[in-house]
Amino acid sequence: MVQIALDSPTDHRQVERFCQEILPQVSRTFALSIRFLPGNLGRSVLCGYLLARIADTIEDDPVVTTATKIRLLDQFLACFDDSTCADAFPQAVGGLEGEKSHLF
């Protein structure tokens, strides 16, 4: 996973901006607290929180079966090791009933 991040041509400032912009859509209360954390700690908590929200949204979906939730959570886990899985993940979770901002 670390090597994928190091090899990625992604502009990390753009990714951080996206995370900061989507956070208030995911959690208004927690968003206020995270903004006060300094430097790398704030970025780490922000990233970790958003990742946890993705898993939580899958788990909380009231419609999909347990087997589907397990499959989606396994796909989510694979995203950390394989960028092609990460690219395909938004389509895999597109049918969930949860907040779309919690999934992307």
C-alpha positions as CSV (number, residue, x, y, z in Angstrom):
1,M,0.0,0.0,0.0
2,V,2.8,2.4,0.9
3,Q,4.5,1.8,-2.5
4,I,1.2,2.5,-4.3
5,A,1.0,5.9,-2.6
6,L,4.6,6.7,-3.3
7,D,4.3,5.7,-7.0
8,S,1.0,7.6,-7.4
9,P,1.1,10.7,-9.6
10,T,-1.8,12.1,-7.4
11,D,-1.3,15.6,-6.1
12,H,-1.5,15.0,-2.3
13,R,-2.6,18.6,-1.7
14,Q,-5.6,18.0,-4.0
15,V,-6.5,14.9,-2.1
16,E,-6.2,16.7,1.3
17,R,-8.4,19.5,-0.1
18,F,-11.0,17.0,-1.2
19,C,-11.0,15.3,2.3
20,Q,-11.4,18.7,4.0
21,E,-14.2,19.7,1.7
22,I,-16.2,16.4,2.1
23,L,-15.7,16.1,5.9
24,P,-18.6,18.5,6.8
25,Q,-20.9,16.5,4.6
26,V,-20.0,13.4,6.5
27,S,-20.0,14.8,10.1
28,R,-20.6,18.3,11.1
29,T,-19.6,17.9,14.7
30,F,-16.4,15.9,14.2
31,A,-15.4,18.2,11.3
32,L,-15.1,21.1,13.7
33,S,-12.8,19.1,16.1
34,I,-10.5,17.7,13.4
35,R,-9.7,21.2,12.0
36,F,-8.0,22.1,15.3
37,L,-5.6,19.1,15.3
38,P,-2.1,20.1,14.2
39,G,-0.2,19.1,11.0
40,N,0.2,15.4,10.4
41,L,-2.0,14.4,13.3
42,G,-4.9,16.3,11.8
43,R,-4.4,14.8,8.4
44,S,-4.1,11.3,9.8
45,V,-7.2,11.6,11.9
46,L,-9.1,13.2,8.9
47,C,-8.1,10.3,6.6
48,G,-8.8,7.6,9.2
49,Y,-12.2,9.0,10.1
50,L,-13.3,9.2,6.4
51,L,-12.1,5.6,5.8
52,A,-14.0,4.5,8.9
53,R,-17.1,6.3,7.6
54,I,-17.0,4.3,4.4
55,A,-16.9,1.0,6.3
56,D,-19.6,2.2,8.6
57,T,-21.9,3.2,5.7
58,I,-21.6,-0.2,4.2
59,E,-22.3,-1.9,7.5
60,D,-25.3,0.3,8.2
61,D,-27.0,-0.2,4.9
62,P,-30.6,-1.3,5.7
63,V,-31.2,-3.1,2.4
64,V,-28.3,-5.2,1.3
65,T,-27.7,-8.7,2.7
66,T,-25.0,-9.6,5.1
67,A,-23.2,-11.5,2.4
68,T,-23.1,-8.4,0.2
69,K,-21.8,-6.3,3.1
70,I,-19.0,-8.8,3.6
71,R,-18.2,-8.8,-0.1
72,L,-18.1,-5.0,-0.2
73,L,-16.0,-4.7,3.0
74,D,-13.6,-7.2,1.5
75,Q,-13.4,-5.1,-1.7
76,F,-12.9,-2.0,0.4
77,L,-10.0,-3.7,2.2
78,A,-8.5,-4.7,-1.2
79,C,-8.4,-1.0,-2.2
80,F,-5.5,-0.5,0.2
81,D,-3.3,-2.8,-1.7
82,D,-4.5,-2.5,-5.3
83,S,-5.3,0.8,-7.0
84,T,-7.5,-0.9,-9.6
85,C,-9.7,-2.1,-6.8
86,A,-9.8,1.5,-5.5
87,D,-10.8,2.8,-8.9
88,A,-13.6,0.2,-9.2
89,F,-14.9,0.6,-5.7
90,P,-17.3,3.6,-6.2
91,Q,-19.2,1.6,-8.8
92,A,-19.3,-1.4,-6.5
93,V,-21.0,0.6,-3.7
94,G,-23.2,2.7,-6.0
95,G,-26.3,0.7,-5.1
96,L,-26.1,1.3,-1.4
97,E,-28.8,3.3,0.4
98,G,-26.4,5.3,2.6
99,E,-25.2,8.8,2.1
100,K,-23.2,8.9,-1.1
101,S,-20.7,11.4,0.4
102,H,-19.8,8.7,3.0
103,L,-18.7,6.3,0.3
104,F,-16.4,8.3,-2.0
